[in-house]
């Protein structure tokens, strides 16, 4: 028995529903980096699905919030230790971007960064303890391994 005749009807209904719903963007309500717990916490006024990645030179963790607006100018929080600063800005018309910039010489294993939702509109980006560069016997910097 063939059911391929159901597919166009299903997509047609879905498309009609999507076109009639008003487009509403979430807004980033608050964010802060808790240096003692080594984590970024942020909330929005409605549900979002963050997308995180690590970028190098300089090393930073980028968290994009698709379908989200910032609603204010770019903001920066200086942190200290492994994290130089955290920034929030409007990446494009529909995406707010949070950036955790690490200080030079600090490394983290990207596999140990955890992004978890507390609720649909509240998220935590948990960083592992950063590793400072170690000095080799000659006094030059030697990067520690990324795995423990």
Secondary structure, 3 states (H helix, E strand, C coil): CCCHHHHHHHHHHHHHHHHHCCCCCEEEEEEEEECCCCEEEEEECCCCCCEEEEECCCCEEEEEEECEECCCCCEEEEEECCEEEEEEEEEECCEEEEEEEECCCCECCHHHCEEEEEECCEEEEECCCCECCEECCCCCEECCCCCC
